[in-house]
Amino acid sequence: MKNPIGMSELLTFFRDTLLTERTTNMDSFLHRRDTRIKLISLLSIIICAVMLENIIFLGVLFIILIGLVLLSRIPLKLYIVRASFIPLFTVLIALPLPFIVPGNILTIIPVFGFNYLTVSFEGLYRTIGFVLRVWISVGTAVLLVSTSKFSDIAMALRKMGAPELLTTLLLITYRYIFLFADEALSMVQARNMRNFGKEGFIKRIKVVGQMIGTLFLRAFERGEQVYYAMLSRGYVGKIESHTKLKIGKTDAAFLCLIFTIILGLILMDLIALNFTTFNHSHFTYLVIDLVLEKVYIFTDFTRTFWGLLVV
């Protein structure tokens, strides 16, 4: 039986893949590091990704991030699924850049026999750099959440001077996302069990809108109930945590290593920009041109081979 717009599978994927904490209790080098050290280190990786201009150095930073993932013993497939959810939309946003940014033409793609699209090196360069920056930023945040409990992250932010109200709201919001994802899934499954026959697209949209409205009302009512329950249990605007954070020598060495790598990449990126007369790395241009040439050769071979089979 069909469910409205595949909401059941989407909510199940969202709950079981993106909102799971089953990797936070693992034991690895990265899991044992102090949460404040991980927060500072991974935040510096995000800042470095934003500052870098050369995609070669962005690729090096991406390899370093994957190395940290392997060091944390998180299943690589699960990590890639989590980290690729948002960058998929980035690819769709950046897709027109190779065709609309002027510059050195890499190839010409015929369209309908009388029009054509030009792919510029500058546009392709910006697309790759933009997608890499977003992927590294999202992947770094996913790595932090996958190796640290959210309560520990909130405690680390509080120890680093974040407002008490902000950390409390973040912690409560994160916890109740799980609850409302389960409630939304229950509503969709109940709707599917009461639905007989096919529905039109407009009716499905109305059903989804009604479910969203009902979920907002339930969230409002649940928020009031939880607040009064917290007040009855002695809540005075502060959530106590029994997690003890302690920075050791290994934590300090790890932070120094990350800072050294990041400063080295930023310095090499600045040197590369100062010593080149082009807007982008000539070596990168040669690599991309070589890859495209191999793709063309393979495409021509495939077309020829298919023509022989048809004949």
N, C-alpha and C positions, 0 to 999 in steps of 0.2 A: 504494500500500500504506500502511495506517495505521501511524502510529508511536505509542508509548505516551504518551497524554495530551498529544500535541503537543510533546513535549520537544525534538525536533530544531529546530523553528522557534523555540521559546523560547530555547534555548541559542545559536542563530545570531544572533538579535536581541540577546541579552545581550552576545555577544562583539563583534559588528560595530558596535553602536550605543553601548552604555554603556561598553565597555572599549576604545575606540579612541583613539589618540593622534594621529590624522592632522591635527588642528587645532592641535597645539602647535607645529608648525614653520612656521606662517604668519607673515607680517610685517605687523604693525599697531601702532598706538599703544599698545594695551594689552599686546601681546606683548613690546614692547621695554622695558616698565617692569620695575624690579627686583622680584624675587620677594617680597622682604620687604615692599616697599611694597604690592604687590598683596595679600599675605596680611593685612596690617594694615588696609588699606582695605576689603577685602571682609568681613573679620571684623567691622569696625565697622558695615557695612551690616546684617549679621545681628543684631547687638546692637540696632541702631536699630529693626529690624522687630519684635523682641520687646518693645521698650519702648513703641512707638506704640500708642495706643488708638483713635484716629479712623481709620476706613477710608479717608477721603479722603486723609489724609497717607500711609497705606499704599499707596494707588493711585499717589500721586506718587512714592513710593520704587520701586514696581514699574516705572513709566515710566522712571525714572533707570536701573534695572537693564537694561531693554531697550535704552536708549540706549548703555550700555556694551557690550552685546552687538553692536549695530550698529557701534560704534567698533572692536571687535575683528575685524570682518569674518568672524565665524563664520556659516555658513549658519543663518538663523533657524529654518528647519524642523527641522534636526538638533538645534539647541539646545533647542527646545520639546519635542521627543521625549525628549531626555535629562532635562530638568528636570521633566517632567510624570509621570515613572514613579512616584515615591514620592507626590506630592500626589494621585494618583488614589485611593490608599488613604485619604488624609486626607478626601477628599470623602465616601467611604462611612462613615467614622467620624463625621463632623460632620453627616451628613444628618438624623438625628433631632432635632437641636437646635431648628430652627424650630417643631417640633410639641410639644416637652416643656418649653421655657423659657417661663415665664409673662410676660405683658406686654401691650402694646397690640396688639390683634388686627388684622392686615392683611387676612386673608381666611379664609373657612371653606370647606373642601373636603368635600363629602358623600361618604360611604363606604357602599356597599351600600344607599343609600336611607334608612336609619334611624339611622346613626351619622355622625359628622363629625369632621374634624380641623381644628384652628385653627392658623394660621400667625401667630406673634407677631413684631413688629418686632424685639424684643430678641433672639429666637432667630435670626432671619435675619441680624441685624447680627453676632452672635457667630460664626455660620457663615462669613460672608464674611470677617470679620477673621481667623479661625483658618486658613482655607484660604490666604488671602493671605500670612500670616506663614510658613506652611510652604513655600509656593511660592517666596517671596523667599529664604528660607534655603537651600533646596535649589538653587534657580537660581544663587545666589551661589557656592555650593560647586562647582557644575558649571562656572560661568564660570572659576573659578580653575584647575580641573583642565584645562579646554579651552584655556587660554592659557599654561599653564606645564607643563613636564615634571615628572613626579613626583619625579625625582631632584633637580631644582632646589627643589621644595617641601620635600623632606626636608633639603636643605642649608640652606635658609632657616630652617627650624625649629631646626636644630642651631646656626646662628649666633645665633638669638634665645634660646638657653639651654635648648632641649629636651634631655632625656637622650639620650645616644648610643644606648643600647639601644632606646629607643622609636623613634627615627628609622630605625634599622637594621631593626627588625621591620616597620615600616610599609612600607619600601621593598621588602623581600623579599616580604612578603605581597602587595603590589600587583602585583609582577612575576609571581608564580606564579599569580595568579588567571587570567591569560591562558592559562597552560599547562594548568591543570586544567579550564578551560572547554573547551579543545580536546580534552582527553582524555575528558571527559564526552560531548561531541558525537560523538567517534569510537565510544564505547561504544554510544550510542543508535543510530547509523547501522549498526553491526555487528549489533545486535539486530534492527533492521528488516530487514536482508538475510537473516537466518536465520528470520524469522517468516513463516509461511504460514497464511493463514486468519485469522479473526476471534478476538479474545480477549475474555474477560469483564472487567468493571471490577475485580473482586477480583484477578484474575490480573495485570492491568496494575499495580495498586498494589504487588503483591509484586515484580514485575520492577523497578519504580522503586526500591523499598526495597533490593533486592539491588545495583542499580547504585550507589546512594548509599554502601552499605557497602563495596563494592569500591573506590570512588573514595577513601574515607577511608583504606583500607589502602594504596592507591597513594601517597596524599599523605604518609602516615607514612614509607613506604619512601623516597620521593623526598627528603623532608626530611633523613633520615639520610645519603643519598648526597651531597646537596649540601653538608651540613655538613662531612663528611670531605673532600670535594673542595676546599672553601674552606680547611680547615686545611692541606692539602697544598700549597696555593698561598700560604701565609704569612699567613692571616687571624689577627688578634690581637684581634678584637672591635671593629674600626673599619673602615668602608668609606670609602676615600678617594674624593674627587670632585675633578675638575679644573675644575669650574664656578667662575668668579670672579664674585662679586656686588659691584656698585658702585652706590651711590646718587648720582644726578646731580641737577642743578637741576630738570629736568623732573619727575623722580620726586617730589621734595619739593613742587613746586607742585601736582602731581596729588593728593598726600596731603592737602595743606592745603585744596584745593578740596572733596574728599570730606568732610573733617571739618567744613568750613563748612556744606555742604549738610545733613549729618546733624544738627549742632547746631541749625541753623535749623528743621528739621522737628520735632525734639524740643521746642524752645522754643514753636513755634506749637501743637503738640499740647497742651502744658501750659496755654497761654493759652486754647485752645478749651475745655479741661476746666474752667478756673476761671470762664469767663464764661458758661457755659450752666447752666441750672437743671434740665435733663434729664440722664438717664444717658448719652444719646447725642446726636449732632448733629441738630438739628431740620431742617437743610438736607438731610442724608442721608435722613431720614425722608421728606421731600417728594419727593426724587428716586426712592427705591424705590417709593413710592406711585404716582408718575406712570408709572413703567415697568410696574408691575402693571396699572394702568388701561389702558395701551395694549395689553398682552397680552390682557386681557379683551375689548377691542373687536375685536381681530383674531380671537380665538377665536369670538366671537358671529357675526362676519361669515362666517368659514369654515363654521360650522355652518349658517347660513342659506343660503349658497351651495350647500352640499352637499345640503341638503334640496330646493332648487329643482331640482337636477340629478336627484335620485332621483325626484321627482314627474314 
